[in-house]
Amino acid sequence: VQLQASGGGLVQPGGSLRLSCAASGSRFSIGAMAWYRQAPGKPRELVAAITSGGSTNYADSVKGRFTISRDNAKNTVYLQMNSLKPEDTAVYYCSADIIGYTYWGQGTQVTVSS
């Protein structure tokens, strides 16, 4: 199973980015999918998660600014990030749970700076 993340980049404070992560190679249905992030010198933290049925949860720091969604037909999860702040700067990783195992994408850099 491979997860391919894309959509990161450099954006000014207040700007928006949309991350995508496509899963491939699985013969089984994908369960929960999520986005994590890791800033330099800090532990990896959960940003947002979504179940196969569409239930979502968010870190308090991104509520009201980020939206997670998924397209089950495409095995793809998205993260729409609005009103970005410098403290959102990090490497963002996607994950997917498949029959009890968590797979990780390679990470995509998001930098919020003027």
N, C-alpha and C positions, 0 to 999 in steps of 0.2 A: 504494500500500500504506500502510495506517495501523496504528499500534500504539497501543492505548489502555491505559495503566497505571492501576491503582487499588489502594486498600488501605492507603495510607500514613496517618500520623497521629502523635499524641503518645502515648507509652507510658512507664510507669515502668521503671526498671532491673529486669531479671529478667522482664519481661513478654514477650508474643508479639504478632506481627503476621503477616498473610498478604497478600502482594502478588500481584496478578494482572495479566496483560498479554495482551490479545487482539489478534491480527493479523487484518486484513480487507483485501479488495481484491486479493489475489494470485491469479493464474491458475496459478501454479506451486507446487510443493511447497516447504515451508519446511524449511530445513536446521537448522543449529544455532541455538539460542536462548540468550540469556544475560541476566544482570542485572549491571549496573555501578552504582557509586555515586561520588558526588563530594561531599566535604565542603568547606566554605568554605576557600579558600586552598590546596587540595590538588588534585592531578591526578585525573582520573577513573580508577577502578581496577575491575578485574574482580572480581566477588563470586562468581559461580557460572555455569556453562554446562552445557548439555545438548544432546546430538546428537539427530537425529531418531530414532535407535535407542535412546535412553535412557541413553547413557553420560554420566557427569557428572564435573565437576571443580570444586573449590572453592578459594578463597583460604585460606591457612593460618589467617587471623584468624577465619574463620567456620566452619571444620570442626568438626563435632560439634554445632553450634548451628543452622545453616541447612540447609534441604533444598530443592533445586530439583526441579521435576517439570513435566510437560507433558501436555496432552491434545491429541493430534494431530487428532482429529476436530473439535475446537473451535478449533484453531490458537491455543491458549492456553498460556502458561507461568506457573508459580506459583513463589513463593519463600516458604516457611514459615520464619519467623525466631523462634527461641526464645532464652531467656536473653539478652535484649537488653542491651547495655551502652551507656553514654553515647557511647563512641567509634564506635558504629554510626550515630550521627546523620549524615545526609547526604541528598542528593537521589538517589533510586534510579531508574535508567533501564533499560528493557528493550531488547533488540535481537534482530533476526532476520535470518539470512542467507538470501537468496533469489537463486538463480542467480548467485552471486558478488558480490552487492551487500548491504551491511549497512544495514538500516533501523533507525531509533531511535524509541522512544516519547518522550512529552513530559516524563517525569520525575514522580516522586511523592515528597513530602517525608516522611522518617521522622525523628522527634525522640524521643530517649530521655532523659528527664529526670524527676527527682523534684520 
